[in-house]
Amino acid sequence: MTSRLPFVDLQAQRRRIGPRLDAALARVLAHGQFILGPEVKELETRLARFSGVKHCVTCANGTDALLLPLMAWGIGPGDAVLVPSFTFVASAEVVVLAGATPIFVDVARDSFNMTAESLALGVLAARESGLTPKVAMPVDLFGQPADFARLEPVSRKHGLRILSDAAQSYGGGQGNRRVGSLVAVTSTSFFPSKPLGAYGDGGAIFTDDDDLAEALKSIRMHGQGIDKYHNVRIGLNSRLDTLQAAVLIEKLAILEDEVAARDRIAGRYSQALADVCEVPQVAAGNASAWAQYTILVENRDGVAKVLDADGIPTAIYYPIPVHRQEGYRHFPIAKGGLPVSEELARLVLSLPMHPYLEPADQDRVIQAVRRAVGQQHPYRR
Ligand SMILES: Cc1ncc(COP(=O)(O)O)c(C=O)c1O
């Protein structure tokens, strides 16, 4: 009986940099500045440099990293934010938390990312609902940056700001630029299983905008002015713990190497599986951070069951598009509907993906997927 593979193996990474992490944590325990200690500033400086932007403002999690810019811009009742339906719920949740209305738009089947056509149709739906469209929030799903070259002209035409949800793509890039610098404002998550993950929650916002960076720092600290007891706006408590910053500094040092390893594994998977299922497509000029490696396959649940019996864990991101979720059904959707989001929710299956997946284990996944798909009737375009 062969052992069960992990879906993500954080322990393998720990074996690589464990002593450095332990030393970094010990330094924080010794200086005791657990909130906004020196490691937070150091991490922000390193992340800003890594992404090639002026400012990185860290916060408590990736959800807040989306909420904070919306609050800073004063997005609220009567405003609409255009969000893909095929995403993690947090992308839409923050819009509602800000008091605005999410308008769900569709994605492309080959990239899983927001299309410019559906964005324009979403703007129409917003106006028909009596709302003012203010922000487009493309999501870099599974690690691949969204198609900003097409989304930006539509956003400009309709006066929309772009807030990039890069929770899954930190470490990826487009052309010669890294995620964080692809649009005016980018948010990411340091959830432990993300390409750059902490040992708990964390998030960050990237921008060249000095005023926005100042506002974000104020909002993450209860809307502080000159100090914590001088409150100039409504804020919240959303700081990144110093301990998490210390962990992230060490992990950032190996991120490029880890993303390269993910990319090699993804390439190997794709080469070996392209004839039995639809494999992920990375657009020319894009570099994915490969938060997930996701195939499209008919009889997805049957395939997952066979793989599970073979000791290969899989995950379904996402089984229900957000516009079909109970809490979100009443919000408007782009005119023409969201057929691709609906179809993807039925077909997606994510395979084990992490930088330390050994070639023998990659082969095990590949052989098991080929067998499972063969048993369940191969999917054909
Ligand atoms: C696309 C997307 N947006 C937002 C989030 C929210 O991040 P967090 O869990 O750090 O709040 C996540 C991850 O969980 C995500 O995958």
The ligand as a MOL file (V3000), in Angstrom:
LIG
                    3D

  0  0  0     0  0            999 V3000
M  V30 BEGIN CTAB
M  V30 COUNTS 16 16 0 0 0
M  V30 BEGIN ATOM
M  V30 1 C -8.6860 34.9730 -4.6750 0
M  V30 2 C -8.5990 35.2160 -3.2030 0
M  V30 3 N -8.9760 36.4020 -2.7140 0
M  V30 4 C -8.8900 36.6730 -1.4080 0
M  V30 5 C -8.4290 35.7350 -0.5050 0
M  V30 6 C -8.4450 36.0810 0.9390 0
M  V30 7 O -7.2340 35.9320 1.5870 0
M  V30 8 P -7.1650 35.5890 3.1390 0
M  V30 9 O -7.5790 34.1700 3.3250 0
M  V30 10 O -5.7360 35.8310 3.4880 0
M  V30 11 O -8.0740 36.5350 3.8530 0
M  V30 12 C -8.0000 34.4810 -0.9710 0
M  V30 13 C -7.4170 33.4330 -0.1320 0
M  V30 14 O -7.7660 32.8740 0.7710 0
M  V30 15 C -8.1140 34.2080 -2.3500 0
M  V30 16 O -7.7460 33.0200 -2.8450 0
M  V30 END ATOM
M  V30 BEGIN BOND
M  V30 1 1 1 2
M  V30 2 1 2 3
M  V30 3 2 2 15
M  V30 4 2 3 4
M  V30 5 1 4 5
M  V30 6 1 5 6
M  V30 7 2 5 12
M  V30 8 1 6 7
M  V30 9 1 7 8
M  V30 10 2 8 9
M  V30 11 1 8 10
M  V30 12 1 8 11
M  V30 13 1 12 13
M  V30 14 1 12 15
M  V30 15 2 13 14
M  V30 16 1 15 16
M  V30 END BOND
M  V30 END CTAB
M  END
